[in-house]
Amino acid sequence: MNDIIPKPKQIRLTEGRASYAGGFMIRRDDSVAFDLTAAVATLFPHRPGRRLDCILAFSIDPTLGPEAYRLTIAERKIEIVAATRRGAHYALFTLRQLSDPRTGTIPCGVIEDEPDLPLRGFMMDVSRDKIPSMETVKRFIDAMAFVKMNHFELYVEGFSYGYPSFPDVWKDETPFSPEEYEELDAYCEAREIDFVPNMNGFGHMSAWLARPEFKHLAEAEDGFVAWGFPFPASTLNPLDPNSFELVKKLYGDMLPRCKSAYVNINGDEPFELGQGKAKAECERRGKEAVYVAFIAKLCAEARRYGKTPMMWGDVLVNHPEALGSLPRDVVFIDWGYDRDYPFETHASAIAETGVRFCAAPGTSSWNSFAGRRVDMLKTTENAAAAMKKHHGLGLIQTDWGDFGHLQYLPFSWPGMLHAAGCAWGEAPSETAVIRHIDRHLAPEGKGRLGRCILDLSTYSGLEKDYVYNGTTAFKSIMFVDPSLERDLTMKKAILTGALAGSAYGSEAAKDVFALCEFVSKAASEAPESLVRDEIIQTCDWIVVGVAVNLALTDPARAEKAGQLACSMLDDMLPEHERLWRARNREGGLVRSLTRATILKNIMAIPPQR
């Protein structure tokens, strides 16, 4: 019973078990306007030849909350009482998790349940090279619905959406089509999930600004320098009317395809703002004022489509005086992905302004290969606690794909499950998460893969140094120069310099190698499956990341470690292609492997003696 995700608020077990092996006789009161017969048939397939021996009765209680339900299970009759279709649907998911499919039975008892937070969401990055297939997205939506999440976004920047107004920009890509968005919208609606359109239209515009016809719209056409590295132009010039006209066309192509009352306009990380064409205006009025003025225009445009705008909070979260100047209907999203991120402090300050807000922790799967378990747990739990204390709307668990989106989907599952539990009520136990993965997400692993996924996500804790929003092992990929301007010798020098202050150390390397060997062996003992192979490949990614670090920071191990990394990458690159194609579209695959391919060639250069 404690393994249900999310855990129900009140559970009272009684003697006996109800049997559904022959299916259910479904009865609905006259007050019940919805029909969940199809959902029942999917969740509880009957066994041919068995008689219908259990009644499943639906009735309405308008005094319950919009997502609440009451479930009474007796041997011959199961009663579901709710105020809405959504509440009744959630009762079915609880019933399914309670059930034993081997015997076709469910323990008797009474459950009363409703969520703590009204918004329980997930945002999937589909713009950092990896664009999933429709089947992959639908299966993920099913997994969300099963744990009562109700908000879903596909993060879009660049050309991962096929804008009808700009067919030339994505003709060589494999984006989601507008028709596919409509299909996903209907699929989500049937599962009580709000499919919220998401599109960046201020910062993160690098793909657009790299094209000659849009380059003039950049705030700084020559790009910018951050963290000591050069980056291409990524931010629109907010003073150029044509910047707004571009975003208007993009909104017109996407927003009508989703029935949601919301849209995430993003607005995060306009890195160059105030460094280029808008510098004088930012100095005169203040950068925050220039930023808010452009955001206000985007919000007004979103309202033309009947959408309430949501936006990331990084630019304004530390400027409460500017928060008050935002349009009053905006939903402000405070995001943070490291264990010490101050969700509580920010929530308290934002609540004082009267702005509606929610929090966005993360799966921590990106920049890490396998996730950073402690950071995922802490950010999710702290965000949920802050939202409950300060009356925020809820959580949106983010899952990004920086630097090639090299992590595989199963390493996002623990973060999704943890967010579902925390937003509904309380954090699920590690045992519950493992059991859920093994039973519902990777049953082909015969109970062997859930533990492997969680164990591997702890490797960052074995590293010598804590890394914000990443791991030391992943730096070996992150800091590879992907440009065409420099030769391999120079690229090796750049990577060596970038890793100079992050030497892995022999003891940490030994511990991480041992963990990867243990997990790889445990996974290999499971039946052959895609998830099993993704876990084994992830172990190899981590080993390569550590080996590259040793090769470039430890002269005594340089030759042997470099040879290991080069040899492993020879096998891993084609394996990554195979695993990619199993869940994702072809577009972006070559870009995803750019850094890894260059890294293999760097490691083939003999070390200097």
N, C-alpha and C positions, 0 to 999 in steps of 0.2 A: 504493500500500500504506500509506503514512503518513497517508492520509486516512480510515482506518477509525476510527470512534468507537464505543466506546473502543478505543484502540490495543492489539492483542494483545501479550502479554509476549514471545513468541518467534515469529519468522517466518523460515522458510528457503524461499526460492523455488527452483524447479527449472525445467528446460526444459518447454515444451509447455503446452497448455490443455485442460481438460476441457470437453465440450460437454453442455449440458442443454436444448438447443433443442427436443428432442422429449420432454422430461420425464425423470424418473428411474425406474429399476427399483429399488424399495425392498426391502431385505433387513434382517431383524432376527435377531440371535442369539436362542437360546432364553432367554437370561438377561435379555433386554430386555422389561420388562413394560409399557412405554408405547408409544403409537402416535402419531407425529407426521406421519402422511400428510397430514392436512388442512393443517397448517402448511407442509409442503413445497409443496403445490399452490398455496397462497396466495402464497408467496414466490417460487416459480419456475413461473409459468404456462407450459405447453408450447404449442408452435405446431402447430396441426392439420396432419396430413400428414407430420410428421417422425417417424422411428422412434426408439424408446427406445434410446439408445446409450450410457448411462452408469449404472452401478450406484451407488446411495447406500446404504451399509451402516452399520447401527447396532450397537454392541456395548458391553458394560459392563466397566469397570475399577474395582472397589471401592476401589482404593488412591488414586484421585483425590479431590480435595476436592469438596464438594457442589455447587459452581458451576463447577468446572474442566472442561475438555474438551481433547481432542487431535484435530486435523483433518489428515488426510492426503489430498491431492488428486493423483490421477493422471489420465491422459487418459481412461481407461475406467472408473475406479472412484474414488469418494470415500468415505473411511472416517471416521465420527464415533465417537469413544470417549469415554464419560463415566461417572460413577458414578450420575447421576440424570437424570431427565427435564429438569430445569432446565439442567444442563450441556449436554445434547444440543441443547436449544432454543437456547441461546446460540451453539453452533457453527453452527446454521443462519443466525442473524442475521449472524454474521461471513462466512459463505459468500455470503450475499446482497449484503453490501457489497463483497465482492471481485468480484462478477460484473459482466459487461458485458451488460446486457439487450438491447443492439442486436444483438449477435452470439450471445447465448445461451451464452457461454463463461466459464470461470473459470481463472485462472492456476494452474498446478500448484505444489505445495509442501507444507510441513508447518508447522502452527501448534499451539503449546502455550500454553494461556492459563488464567488464573484471576484473580479480583479481589483487590485489596488489602484492601478494606473489605467486610464482609458486608451492611451496610445502605446502600443507594443509593436515596434517596427524593426525592419531590417533593410539596410541599403547595400546592394550588390554593385560593386564597381565593374562596369562592362566596357570601360574606355581605356584601360591601360593594356592594350593589345588583345586581351582575352575577351571575346564575345561568345557567350555560351549559346548552345543550341536551344531551340524552343523546348525540346524534351527535358534538357537539364534545368531550365528555368521552371518549368511546370512541376518537376519533381521536387524542386526546392520549395516552391509555393505550397505543395502538399505537405512537406515537412513542417513548414511554418504554421499552416492551418492546424495541424495535428497537435501543436503545443499552444494553440490559441493566440497566435500573433495576428495582428489585424492591419498592418501597414507595411507596404512594400514599395521600394524604389529601385530603379535601375539608374545608376549614376552615369550621366552622359556628358562627355566633353569630346570635342573633335568630331569624328565621323562614324561613331558607333550607332547612329540613327540615320536612316536614309531620308534626308530632307528632300521633299519633292521640289522645292524651289531651287535646290542646288545639286542636281544630279551628277554634275561633273566632279564634285569634290569627293564623292564616295564610290565612284564607279569601279574602282579597283579594290574595294573593301567588301566585307560581308556583314553589313549592318542590319539591325532590326528594321523591318519595314513598318510603315504606318499601319498596315493591315495586321501585322503581327502584334503591334501594340494594342489594337482593338481586341484581338483574340486573347491576349494576356489580361486585358481589362475584364473581359467577360469571365475568364477562368478564375481570376481573383474574386470577383463579385460572387460567384457561386460558392466560394469557400470563405465568405465573410471577411475578405481582405480588401483594403482600399489600395488600389494601384495608383500611386502618386507620381505624376511625371516629374522628372528631375533633369535640369539642363543648366550648365554653367554658361553665363553670358556676360562676364566681366573679367575676372582672372581665369587662369587655366584655358586660355584661348590659343595656345601655341600652334595647334594644328591649322587653325584658320589663318593666323597671322604669318605662318610660314609660306602661304600661297601668295604669289605676286599680286593678285587682284585684291587682297585684303591687307597686305603689309602696311599700307598707309594708315590703317586704323589703329596701329599699335601706339601705346603710350610712349614706349621707347623702342624704336624699330631695330636698334642694334642689340637688343637684349639687355641683360643685367648680370651682375655678379652676386652670388650668395654663397656663404659658407666656403669662400675661397675658390669657387668654381664658376665658370661662365654658363649662362643659360640663355636660350633664345627668347625672343619677345613672347610674353604670355598674357598681357593685360591690355584691354581696350582703352583707348583714349576717351575718357568720359565726356570731354568737352566737344568732341566731334559728333555732330548730329547723325552722321552715317554709321557710327558705332551702334547707336540706339536703333537705327533703321535695320541693321543686320539682325539684331536680337529680335526685333519685332517679327521679321520673316521667319526666324527659327521657331518662335513661339507659335506663330500661325500654323506651322507645319506639324507641331507636336501636340500642343495643348488640347485641341478639339478631339484628339483620339482617345482621351481618358476621361471617364465620367467623374473622377475624384473632384471634391471641392477644394483640393489643395494643389500646390505646385511648389517644388523646391527650386528656388532660383539660385541657390548656392551663394555666390558673392564672396567666396573665401579667397584668401591669399592673392590679392592684387599686388604682387611683389613690387612692381615698378612704379606704382602710383606715386606721383610727386617727384619722380626722378627724370621725367621726360617732358612731353608737351604740356602736361598739366602742372608742372612744377611751380610756375609763378602763381597760378590760381590757388594751389594748395598752400603756398606760403602766405597768400593774402587772406584766404578764408579759413584755412585749416584743412588738413588732409581728410579728417573725419567728415567735415561738412561737404566736401566735394564728393566723397564716397557716398554719403547718405543721399545726396541729390540725385546721383545716377541710380542708386537702388530704388529710390522713390519712383522714378520713371518706370523701372522694370516692374515694380509692384502695381502701378497703375495699369500697365499693359496686361499683366496677369489677370487683373480684375475684369478686364474686357471679356475674358473667357469664363467668367464666373469662378475664378480660382482665388483662394486665400494664399498669399505668398508665405513660404517658409524660407529661412536663410541661415547660413552658418554664422557663428558669432565671433570668430577670431579677431576681426578688425575692431569691433566695438565693445567686446566683453569687458575690457579694462577702462572703458570710457562711458560710465553711466550717464554723464551729462548728454552724450550724443545719442544714447539709447532712447531718450525721451523725444528725440526728433524723428524717430522712425515712424512710418505710417502705423496707426494704432491697431490694424488688423494683422500685422506681421507676427508669425511664430518664430521666435528666436531660438536657434539650436546651438547650445554650448557643447563643443566637442573637445575630447581629450583622451589620449591613448596610453598614458603612462601612469603607473601606480600612484604617484603623488599628485595627480592633477586635482586642482581644488574645486571640484564640483559643488561642494557645500558652500564655500565662500561665494562663488559666482551665483549660485541659485538664490542665496540670501539677498545679494545686491540687485539681481535682475528682478526679483519679486517686488522689491521696493519701487521699481519704476512703473509697475502696472503692465508691462509688456508680457504677453503670453510666451511661454518658453517650454522647451523640452531639452533633454540631454542626449548626447551621442557618444557613448563609449565605443570600444572596438573589439573585434575578434582577435586582434594582434597577430593575425596570420601573415600579414604582409611584412616585407623587409626582414623576414625571419625564417622562411621555408616552412616551419612547423608550428608557428605561434609562440607567444610568450605567455605561458599559462598564468603566472602570478599577475601580470599586468592586465590580462583579460579579466580575471576574477575581480581584482581590486577596482578597476575602472567601472565595470558593470555594476558591482555591488554599491560602490560609492555614488554612482550616478542615480541608481534607483532610490537609494536612501535620501539623497538630496531632493529628488523630485517629490517624494512622498512627504517630506518635511515641509517643503516650501510650495506645495500645490502646483508643481509643474504638470504638463500634460502627459509626459511619459518618456519612453526611451526609443531611440532609433539605433540599433546595433549596426555599426559600419563595418564593411569588409572591403578594404582597398586592394589595389594591385600594382603598387609602385614597382618600377624597375623590372618590367617584363612579366609581372603577375606569375611568378614561378611557383607559387604555392598551389597545392591541389585542393579541390573542394572539401574533402573530408576534414581538413584542418580548420575549416570554418564552422563545422557542426557544433563543437563544444561551446563556442561563443554564442551561437544562435540559441542553443538550449539554455545556457546560463541566463541570457537576457530574457527569454520567455519566462523562466521561473522567477527571476528577481522582479520583473515588472508586474507579474500577476500577484505574487505574494512573497515567497521566500526563496533564497538561493537553493538550487537543487544540490544534492550531495554528489560527490564524485562517483559513487556507486550507481546512483540513479542515471547519471549522464552516460556512463559506460554501458549500463544495461539498455538504455534507450537506443544508443547507437547500434549495439549488437542485435537488438530485437527488431527495431523499426527502420534503421537507416542502412545497415550493412548486415542483414541476416545471412547473406551468403558466406560470411566469415565464420559462421558456427560458433559465435561467442568469443572469438579470438582477437578481433580488430579494434574494438572500442578502447581497451586498455593500451594497445599500441599507440593509438592516436594521442591519448592523454599523456602517456609516458614521454613520448618524443617532444611534446610541447613544453616540457620542463628543462630542455637542454640549456636554455639561456641562463638558467640559474646556476649552471656549472661553469659558466664563463667567468673569467677573472674580473672583467669590468662590466658594469651595468651600462647599457646603451639605450638612450631615449629613442623610442619609436623604431627599434631595430635590434639586431644582434651583431656581435663582433664577426661571427661566421659569415653573415650576409654582407658585411662590408666588402668582402672579397669580390662580390658581384657588383654591389652598388657603386664602387669607385672605379670600375673599369670605364675608360674613356671610349664612348661609342662612335666618336666622330670619324670622319674620313680624312681629316687634315693631317693627322700625325701617324708616324710609322709605329711598328710594334715595339721597337726599342724605346721610343719615347713613351708609349702607352705603359710599358712595364715600369719605367721610371716614375710615371705619375702614380700608378697603383702602389708602388713600393713606398713612395712618399706619403700617400694617403693612409697607409697601414702602419706607418712607422710608430705612431703613438698608441697603437692598439695591438701590440704583440700578444698572441694568444697565451703563450707560456706552456711549458711541458705538462704540468699537472692538469691544467684545465683541458688541454688537448687529449690527454690520456683518458680523462673522465668522460668527455664527450664521445670519443671514439668507442669507448666501452658501451655507453648507452646506445649508440647507433647500432653497434653490432648485436646487442641484446634485442633491441626492437626489431631489427631486420630479420633476425633468426626466428623470433616469435611470430612475426607476420608471415614468414615463408612457410610456417607450419599450418597455416590456414588454407582452406581450399582455394584454388586459383580464382582470382576475381580482379576487377579493376581497382577496387579499394585496396586490396592487398598490394598490388603492384605500385599504386601511388604512395603507399607508406614506405615500401622498400626504396623507391626512387628518392623520396624525401630524405631518408637516412643517407643516401649517397650524396645528395646536394649538400647536406650539412658537413659530411666528411670532406668533400671537395673544398668547401668554404674554409674549414680549419686547415686543411693541407696547404692551400694557397697562402694563407696567413703565415704558416710556419716557413714555407719556401721563401717568403719575401722579408721575414723579420728575424729568422734564426739561421745564421750562416751555417751552423753545424748540421742542420737538417734540410738545407735548401735543395740539394740535388734529389734526395730521396723523396721529399714531400712534393716537389715539383713534378717528378715522374709519376707519382701516384695520382695527382690531380689530372695531369694530362691523359693518362691511361683511362681513368674513370670517365672523363668527359667524352672520350671517343665512343664509349658505349651509351652514355647517358643522353647525348644529344638526340640520336634517333629514337631512344625510348621516350624522351619528352615529347617528341612529335607524335608518337603513337598514343600516349596518354592524353595529350591535348585534343587530338581528333576524336577521342571517345566521348568527350563532353562538350566540345566547343567547335566553333566555325573556323574555317581555314584562315580567314583574314587576321593578320596580327601575329601569326605563328613565327614567321621569319624575324620580325622585330623583337618578339619575346626572347629569342635566342641570340640576339646580336651580342650582348655583353658576354654570355657564356661561350660563344664561338670565338670571340676575340681572346677571352681568357685562356681557352685551350691553346691558342697559338702563342700567347705570351708564355705559358708554362713550358712550351716546347723550346724556348730559348734557353740554352745552357746557362747556369749561374756563373757569374764572374768569380774567378779564383784569386 
